Amino acid sequence: MNIDFAALLGKSPNPYMVMDPDLRLVWVNDAYLGATMREREDIIGKPLFEAFPSDPATESYRLLDDSLQRVLRTGQVDELALIRYDITAPDGGMQTHYWSATHTPLLDDAGAVKLILQHTVDVTELQELRQHRKQADLIRRAEKVQSRNVTLVRESRRLTEFFDQAPGFVAVLGGPGHVFEMANTAYLELVGRSDIVGRTVEDSLPEVVDQGFITILDQVYASGEPYIGRREKVILNTADDETGTLRYLNFIFQPILNPENEISGIIVQGYDITEEVAFEERQDLLINELQHRVKNTIAVVHALAKQTFRSVPGAGSAVEQFSARLSALSAAHGLLTEGSWRPTSLRSLLRATLGASLGDLTGRIGMDGSDHLLDPETALGLTMTVHELATNAVKYGSLSVDDGTVAIDWSVESAGDDDIVHLTWQESGGPPVAEPEHKGFGTRLIERGSHSGGEADVTMEFLPGGLKCSLAIHVPKDPQSAEYGRQFAKFKRA
């Protein structure tokens, strides 16, 4: 059966075109004319690149020509899976098209390529769908990136707010020139300037150069070792006072390391303690004045007591006891004054009181216990109690003989907002002890006890081996902070 392949391909819905070895178009079917938007008489007999012009420098030209040349050279089928090849539209403008083409050689009896059959498919719509999908994927990725960026911006803003609202002053210096990269509100208020970011410390705060702070920053940057300043005096020139304002600062210059572990800058962080220093200086002045007046008052009381009881028969012993108590009280006041009437060490208080009461006999006193802070009121009360115990030990107890000793030991128990100091005074090696039939003033003073909240719990046991006095004294858990806080609040109100 003879088949008319030309008529068959001519009716095919798939575009077909036939070229000779010179790449001239010798036959096309209707589907090809529809796909390329051409008339048969416009392209038959013309070379391919004349019928469908393309710049030889473009990739489109190169891909199509290479495929056809391979067919001519090898006599084998060659395929172009996807090629962009723009063609002229009926209105004369260029339209972008994507094609998939198969080039099949038709050989003569000698095996040479006689004709080339091109089967081409316009895949522009499919390619556009792919592009749309890629664009959609790109948009989704962009949306994710944007979402992450929004989160990063929000976190960055939050960190900036934290930085700006830090309770102390903070600044970040970059590079060996110490350029201000960041400075929070507290720092700007401290230096009295708002235009320092982007400028060096030397340029922004020239007054600190002669005070040695640029040198310190250079050392921190070079060594990588932080510098800690405590109660440092700094004179700062502000917009309102160019002559300089003295400030006291606690601060640290901390080097900043980059991912390569190299120093890239310095963070400055600290607190302005000028008001606290002023309070302490005022407090010291008042305390010294108080101590001066107390000493004068004690001296006057001592003189009055001597003059008053000078003519009273048998009053010498009472005046002596009274004077000793005044001396113990004066010693306690002196110890508290040295500490600016802040909480004082229990061990130091015992040593001072016993030294004033016993002199050389303190070598026969043993002390054992972890040191603890006592508030001033408790310290005064304990001073009077220990003085009476020491006086009685010298007169009637273990220290009235050569071999007698006293052991003082204490421990601390936590009890809610307070600590309880359990202190024991134990005498040994003295004369036999018996509970007195009548209690004198000294004994009553010991049993009464005293601390910041009222009376302490006191137990006196007159044991055969010697007197044992046990005290349970309530003190604040942090008397230093509590007392300092109360005093500073008074100063602020004043």
C-alpha positions in Angstrom: 0.0 0.0 0.0 1.4 3.4 -1.0 1.1 6.1 1.7 1.2 9.8 0.9 3.4 10.9 3.8 3.3 14.5 2.7 -0.5 14.6 2.9 -0.4 12.6 6.2 2.0 15.0 7.9 0.3 18.0 6.3 -2.9 17.1 8.3 -1.0 16.4 11.5 -1.9 18.7 14.4 1.8 18.7 15.3 4.1 21.3 13.6 6.5 19.8 11.0 9.0 21.5 8.7 11.5 20.1 6.2 14.9 21.7 5.3 17.6 20.8 2.7 21.3 20.6 3.7 21.6 24.3 3.1 18.9 24.8 5.8 16.4 26.2 3.3 12.8 25.5 4.0 11.3 23.1 1.4 8.1 22.1 3.0 5.9 23.0 6.1 2.6 21.8 7.3 -0.4 23.9 8.4 0.3 23.3 12.1 3.8 24.8 11.6 2.5 27.9 9.9 0.0 28.4 12.7 2.6 28.0 15.4 5.0 30.4 13.7 2.3 32.9 12.5 3.6 32.8 8.9 2.3 32.3 5.4 3.7 29.5 3.3 4.9 31.7 0.4 6.7 34.0 2.9 9.1 31.3 4.1 9.3 28.5 1.5 12.7 28.6 -0.2 14.3 30.8 2.3 17.1 29.9 4.7 15.9 29.1 8.2 17.7 32.1 9.8 16.3 34.4 7.1 12.8 33.2 7.5 13.2 33.5 11.3 15.9 36.1 11.9 18.0 35.9 15.1 21.2 37.6 16.2 24.1 35.2 15.7 25.6 36.4 19.0 22.6 35.2 21.0 22.2 31.9 22.7 19.0 31.2 20.8 20.9 31.3 17.4 23.8 29.3 18.8 21.7 26.4 20.2 19.6 26.0 17.1 22.5 26.2 14.7 24.6 23.8 16.7 21.8 21.2 16.7 21.4 21.4 13.0 25.1 21.2 12.3 25.4 18.1 14.5 22.7 16.5 12.4 24.5 17.4 9.2 27.8 16.2 10.6 26.7 12.9 12.2 23.6 12.0 10.4 22.0 11.3 13.8 18.8 12.7 15.4 19.4 15.7 17.6 17.0 17.1 20.2 16.6 20.5 21.9 14.6 20.0 25.1 14.0 23.7 25.6 15.1 26.7 23.6 14.0 30.3 23.7 13.6 31.6 20.2 11.7 34.8 19.7 9.7 35.3 16.4 8.1 38.2 14.7 4.4 38.7 15.4 1.9 39.7 12.7 2.0 43.3 13.9 5.8 43.4 13.4 6.8 43.2 17.0 8.9 40.4 18.5 7.2 37.8 20.7 9.0 35.6 23.3 8.5 31.9 22.6 9.9 28.7 24.1 10.2 25.6 21.9 11.0 21.9 22.1 12.5 20.6 18.8 13.6 17.3 17.3 15.7 17.3 14.2 15.6 14.0 12.2 17.8 13.5 9.2 16.5 11.9 6.0 19.5 10.1 4.3 20.1 9.3 0.6 21.3 6.0 -0.7 24.9 7.0 -0.1 24.1 7.8 3.6 24.4 11.5 3.2 21.8 13.9 4.7 19.4 14.8 2.0 16.7 16.5 4.1 16.1 17.4 7.8 12.7 17.0 9.4 12.0 19.4 12.2 9.3 18.5 14.7 8.8 21.5 16.9 6.4 22.2 19.7 5.6 25.6 21.2 6.0 25.2 25.0 5.7 28.9 25.8 2.6 28.5 28.0 4.2 25.6 29.9 7.4 27.6 30.4 5.4 30.5 31.7 3.6 28.2 34.1 6.9 27.1 35.3 8.1 30.6 35.7 5.0 31.5 37.6 5.6 28.6 39.9 9.2 29.7 40.4 8.0 33.2 41.1 5.4 31.9 43.5 8.1 29.9 45.3 10.3 33.0 45.2 7.5 35.1 46.7 6.9 32.5 49.4 10.6 32.5 50.2 10.6 36.3 50.2 7.7 36.3 52.5 9.5 34.0 54.9 12.6 36.2 54.8 10.4 39.2 55.3 8.8 37.5 58.3 12.2 36.7 59.8 13.3 40.3 59.1 10.3 41.6 60.9 11.1 39.3 63.9 14.7 40.4 63.8 13.7 44.1 63.7 11.3 43.5 66.6 14.0 41.8 68.6 16.5 44.4 67.7 14.1 47.1 68.8 13.5 45.3 72.1 17.2 44.9 72.8 17.7 48.5 72.0 15.0 49.4 74.5 16.6 47.2 77.1 19.9 48.8 76.4 18.5 52.3 76.6 16.5 51.6 79.8 19.4 49.9 81.7 19.5 51.0 85.3 23.2 52.2 84.9 25.0 54.0 82.2 26.2 52.0 79.2 28.2 52.9 76.1 29.8 50.8 73.4 33.1 52.0 71.9 34.4 50.7 68.6 37.9 50.2 67.4 41.3 51.4 68.7 40.1 55.0 68.4 37.2 54.4 70.8 34.4 55.7 68.7 31.0 55.8 70.4 28.8 53.3 68.6 26.0 53.3 71.2 25.2 55.2 74.4 22.0 54.8 76.5 20.0 57.6 78.0 21.8 57.3 81.4 25.2 57.7 79.8 24.1 60.8 77.8 22.6 62.4 80.9 25.8 61.6 82.8 28.1 63.3 80.3 25.6 66.1 79.5 25.8 65.6 75.7 23.5 64.0 73.1 25.7 64.2 70.0 28.5 61.7 70.8 27.6 58.7 68.7 29.9 58.4 65.8 32.6 60.5 67.5 35.6 59.4 69.5 35.8 59.7 73.2 38.7 62.1 72.9 36.7 64.4 70.6 33.4 64.1 72.5 34.8 64.3 76.1 38.1 66.2 75.8 38.1 66.8 79.6 38.7 63.2 80.4 42.0 63.0 78.4 44.1 64.7 81.0 42.4 62.6 83.7 44.0 59.5 82.2 40.9 57.7 80.9 42.0 57.5 77.3 45.2 55.9 78.4 43.2 53.3 80.4 41.0 52.6 77.4 44.1 52.1 75.2 45.5 49.7 77.8 42.3 47.7 77.9 42.1 47.5 74.1 45.7 46.4 73.8 45.7 43.9 76.7 42.2 42.5 76.6 42.1 42.8 80.3 39.1 44.7 81.8 39.5 47.7 84.0 37.3 48.1 87.1 37.0 51.6 88.6 35.6 52.0 92.1 34.6 55.4 93.5 36.6 57.0 90.7 36.6 60.8 90.6 35.6 62.1 87.1 35.2 65.7 86.2 32.8 66.2 83.3 32.0 69.4 81.4 28.3 69.7 80.7 26.4 72.1 78.5 25.3 73.9 81.6 28.7 73.9 83.4 31.8 74.0 81.2 34.0 74.5 84.3 33.4 70.8 85.2 31.3 68.8 87.6 32.8 66.3 89.9 31.2 62.9 89.8 32.0 59.6 91.6 31.6 56.5 89.5 31.7 52.8 89.8 32.4 51.3 86.3 34.0 48.7 84.2 35.8 48.9 80.8 35.1 45.4 79.3 36.8 44.5 76.0 34.5 43.1 73.2 35.7 40.1 71.2 34.6 39.5 67.6 34.0 36.0 66.1 37.8 35.7 65.4 38.5 36.3 69.1 40.0 39.6 68.4 39.3 42.8 70.3 36.9 45.0 68.3 35.8 47.4 71.0 35.0 48.2 74.6 31.8 48.3 76.5 31.5 50.8 79.3 29.0 50.1 82.1 28.6 51.5 85.5 26.7 53.6 88.1 26.9 57.2 89.3 27.4 57.0 93.0 27.9 60.7 93.6 24.8 61.0 95.9 25.9 57.9 97.9 29.4 59.4 98.4 27.9 62.7 99.4 25.6 60.9 101.9 28.6 59.0 103.3 30.6 62.1 103.7 27.8 63.9 105.4 27.2 60.9 107.6 30.9 60.7 108.6 30.8 64.4 109.5 27.7 63.9 111.6 29.1 60.8 113.3 32.4 62.4 114.1 30.5 65.3 115.6 28.3 62.9 117.5 31.4 61.0 118.8 33.0 64.3 119.8 29.9 65.2 121.8 29.5 61.8 123.3 33.1 61.8 124.5 32.7 65.2 126.0 29.4 64.2 127.6 31.0 61.0 129.1 33.9 63.1 130.4 31.5 65.6 132.0 29.4 62.8 133.5 32.5 61.1 134.8 33.7 64.4 136.4 30.3 65.1 137.9 30.2 61.6 139.4 33.6 62.1 141.1 32.7 65.5 142.4 29.2 64.4 143.6 30.4 61.3 145.5 33.7 62.7 146.7 32.4 63.5 150.1 30.2 60.4 150.4 31.7 57.8 152.7 32.3 54.4 151.0 31.3 55.7 147.6 34.7 55.1 146.0 33.9 51.5 144.9 30.6 52.6 143.3 32.3 55.5 141.5 35.0 53.1 140.2 32.3 50.7 138.8 30.5 53.6 137.3 33.7 54.9 135.6 34.4 51.4 134.3 31.0 51.2 132.7 31.5 54.7 131.2 34.8 53.5 129.7 33.2 50.4 128.2 30.5 52.5 126.7 33.0 55.0 125.4 35.0 52.1 123.8 31.9 50.8 122.1 31.1 54.2 120.8 34.6 54.5 119.4 34.4 51.2 117.6 31.1 52.1 116.1 32.4 55.6 115.1 35.3 53.9 113.2 32.7 52.0 111.2 30.6 55.2 110.7 27.9 53.6 112.9 27.3 50.9 110.3 26.9 47.3 111.4 30.0 46.1 113.2 31.9 42.9 113.6 30.9 40.7 116.6 34.5 39.6 117.1 35.9 43.1 116.9 33.3 44.3 119.3 34.2 41.6 121.9 37.9 42.4 121.5 37.4 46.1 122.0 35.1 45.7 125.0 37.2 43.1 126.7 40.3 45.2 126.1 38.7 48.2 127.7 37.4 46.1 130.7 40.3 43.6 131.3 43.5 45.1 129.9 46.2 42.4 130.0 43.7 39.8 131.2 42.3 39.4 127.7 45.0 36.7 127.1 42.9 34.4 129.3 39.8 34.8 127.1 39.2 32.3 124.3 36.8 33.1 121.5 35.4 30.7 118.9 32.8 31.4 116.3 32.2 32.7 112.7 32.2 36.4 112.6 28.9 38.1 112.2 27.6 41.7 111.8 25.6 43.4 114.5 23.5 46.5 114.1 24.6 49.5 116.2 21.9 49.3 118.8 22.5 45.6 119.4 26.3 46.2 119.5 25.8 48.8 122.3 23.6 46.5 124.4 26.0 43.6 124.0 29.0 45.8 125.0 27.4 46.6 128.3 26.5 43.0 128.9 30.0 41.7 128.1 31.5 44.5 130.3 29.4 43.4 133.3 30.4 39.7 132.8 34.0 40.6 132.5 33.9 42.9 135.6 32.2 40.2 137.7 34.7 37.6 136.4 37.5 39.7 137.7 35.9 40.4 141.0 34.3 37.1 141.9 34.7 34.6 139.1 37.4 32.8 137.1 39.6 35.8 136.4 39.9 36.6 140.1 42.5 33.8 140.4 45.6 33.2 138.4 44.6 30.0 136.6 41.0 30.9 135.7 39.9 31.3 132.1 36.8 32.3 130.1 35.6 30.7 126.9 33.3 32.7 124.6 31.7 30.8 121.7 28.8 31.6 119.4 26.9 30.3 116.5 24.2 31.8 114.2 20.8 30.4 113.5 18.5 31.5 110.7 15.0 32.5 111.9 12.8 34.1 109.2 13.8 37.7 108.7 16.3 37.6 111.5 19.4 35.7 112.5 19.8 34.5 116.1 23.2 34.8 117.5 23.6 32.2 120.3 26.5 33.4 122.4 27.9 31.5 125.5 30.1 32.9 128.2 31.7 30.0 130.2 34.0 30.5 133.1 36.3 27.8 134.5 39.2 27.4 136.9 37.8 30.0 139.3 36.5 29.8 142.9 33.3 27.8 143.7 30.2 29.5 142.3 26.9 30.0 144.0 23.8 31.9 142.9 23.7 35.1 144.9 20.8 35.7 147.3 20.4 39.3 146.1 21.0 40.5 142.5 23.0 43.6 142.1 22.6 46.2 139.3 25.3 44.4 137.2 23.5 41.1 137.3 20.2 42.7 136.5 21.8 44.5 133.6 23.2 41.2 132.3 19.8 39.4 132.6 18.0 42.3 131.0 20.1 42.1 127.8 19.5 44.4 124.8 19.2 44.3 121.0 17.6 46.2 118.2 14.2 44.8 118.9 14.2 44.9 122.7 15.5 42.5 125.2 17.6 39.4 124.4 17.0 36.0 125.8 19.5 35.5 128.7 20.1 32.5 130.8 22.6 32.5 133.8 23.7 29.2 135.3 25.8 29.2 138.5 27.5 25.9 137.9 30.0 24.3 140.2 32.7 24.7 137.6 32.0 28.3 136.9 29.4 30.8 135.7 27.7 30.0 132.4 25.8 32.8 130.7 23.8 32.0 127.4 22.4 34.8 125.2 20.1 34.5 122.2 20.3 37.8 120.3 18.1 38.6 117.3 19.7 40.6 114.6 18.5 41.5 111.0 19.7 39.0 108.4 21.5 41.8 106.5 22.1 44.5 109.1 24.5 46.4 106.8 22.0 46.8 104.0 19.1 47.4 106.3 21.0 50.1 108.3 22.5 51.7 105.3 19.1 51.8 103.6 17.5 53.5 106.6 20.2 56.1 106.9 20.3 56.8 103.2 16.5 57.2 103.1 16.8 59.8 106.0 19.5 61.6 104.0 17.4 61.7 100.9 14.4 63.1 102.8 16.7 65.7 104.4 
